[in-house]
Amino acid sequence: MPVLLFAQEGITQGDYSYAIRNEAGQVITSHHPVFDSHNRRTVEIIYSYDESGVVYERTLCSFDKQGREIRRETYTVDEYPLFVQETKYDAQGRKTKLTQTSYNEDGTTQTDSFVYKYKGDVCRTFLNRKEMTL
């Protein structure tokens, strides 16, 4: 599979893996999409690199048949979980729930749940059951 390299200012996505470089030309992330037999992206693996070019974390994204991200998991290079995000959608494709879990070094976790309720074009957002106002 060819690796396509793009400058940070002009990122375009194709059917193959690609990398994003910083202004100094160093690769900061590489993206590796996986497609099903219907040419739909089902998974994407993203590697993040430090200034030495060494991988320091891996993110695994899963997509539904409509191409919407439904799960994102980030791990250290040693496979220690750092972050998990799950997203749910309604029949119209609108986001209805977003759950984020962060894993702390001391073994504790922090979970936040966003719920989106729609009435016409108006969306009300709730964080951990409390309505958010702007």
C-alpha positions in Angstrom: 0.0 0.0 0.0 1.6 3.3 -1.0 2.2 6.0 1.6 1.3 9.5 0.5 2.8 12.4 2.3 1.2 15.8 2.5 2.2 19.1 4.0 0.2 20.2 7.1 -1.5 23.0 5.1 -2.9 20.8 2.3 -4.1 17.6 3.7 -6.2 15.5 1.3 -7.5 12.0 2.0 -7.3 9.2 -0.6 -7.9 5.5 -0.5 -4.4 4.8 0.9 -2.4 5.5 4.0 -1.0 9.0 4.4 1.1 11.0 6.8 0.9 14.5 8.1 4.2 16.4 8.6 4.9 19.5 10.6 6.6 22.6 9.2 10.0 21.0 9.8 9.0 18.1 7.6 8.8 15.6 10.4 5.9 13.1 10.3 3.6 13.8 13.3 0.8 11.4 12.4 0.3 8.6 9.9 -3.2 7.4 9.0 -4.0 3.9 7.8 -7.6 3.4 6.7 -9.1 -0.1 6.2 -12.0 -0.6 3.7 -14.6 -3.3 3.4 -15.6 -5.1 0.2 -18.0 -2.2 -0.6 -15.1 0.3 -0.5 -16.4 1.8 2.8 -13.9 2.8 5.4 -14.6 0.6 8.4 -11.5 1.3 10.5 -8.6 3.8 10.6 -5.5 3.3 12.6 -3.6 6.6 13.4 -0.1 6.6 14.8 1.3 9.7 16.6 5.1 10.3 16.5 7.3 12.2 18.9 10.1 14.6 17.7 12.5 11.7 17.3 10.1 9.9 14.9 9.1 7.3 17.4 5.5 6.2 17.9 4.1 7.3 21.3 0.4 6.5 20.8 -2.0 4.6 18.6 -5.6 5.5 17.9 -8.1 3.1 16.5 -11.3 4.6 14.9 -14.3 2.5 13.9 -17.0 3.7 11.4 -20.6 2.6 10.7 -21.9 1.9 7.2 -22.7 5.5 6.6 -19.0 6.5 7.3 -19.7 8.1 10.7 -17.2 7.6 13.4 -18.8 5.4 16.2 -15.8 4.6 18.3 -12.3 6.1 18.9 -9.7 4.4 21.2 -6.3 5.8 22.0 -3.5 3.8 23.6 0.1 4.3 24.6 2.8 2.5 22.7 2.6 -0.1 25.5 -1.1 -0.6 24.8 -2.2 1.2 28.0 -5.6 2.8 27.3 -5.7 6.6 27.4 -9.1 7.5 25.9 -12.2 5.9 24.5 -15.0 7.8 22.8 -18.3 6.3 21.6 -20.8 8.1 19.5 -24.5 7.2 18.7 -26.7 8.6 16.0 -30.4 8.8 15.3 -32.2 7.6 12.1 -31.6 11.1 10.5 -27.8 10.8 11.1 -27.8 13.3 14.0 -25.5 12.7 16.9 -27.6 11.7 19.9 -25.0 10.6 22.5 -21.2 11.0 23.0 -19.5 9.2 25.8 -15.8 9.9 26.6 -13.7 8.0 29.0 -10.2 9.1 30.0 -7.8 6.7 31.8 -5.5 8.3 34.4 -2.1 7.2 35.4 -3.3 6.3 38.9 -5.7 3.7 37.4 -8.9 5.9 37.8 -11.1 6.8 35.0 -13.2 9.9 34.2 -16.4 9.4 32.1 -18.4 12.2 30.6 -21.6 11.7 28.7 -23.1 14.2 26.3 -26.7 13.8 25.2 -28.1 15.7 22.3 -31.9 16.3 22.1 -33.4 17.8 19.0 -36.6 19.8 18.5 -36.7 20.9 14.8 -33.4 22.5 14.0 -32.7 23.3 17.7 -30.4 21.0 19.6 -30.1 21.0 23.4 -26.9 19.5 24.8 -26.6 17.8 28.2 -23.3 17.0 29.9 -23.7 14.3 32.6 -27.5 15.1 32.7 -27.1 18.8 33.1 -28.1 21.1 30.3 -25.2 23.1 28.8 -25.9 26.7 27.9 -23.7 28.9 25.7 
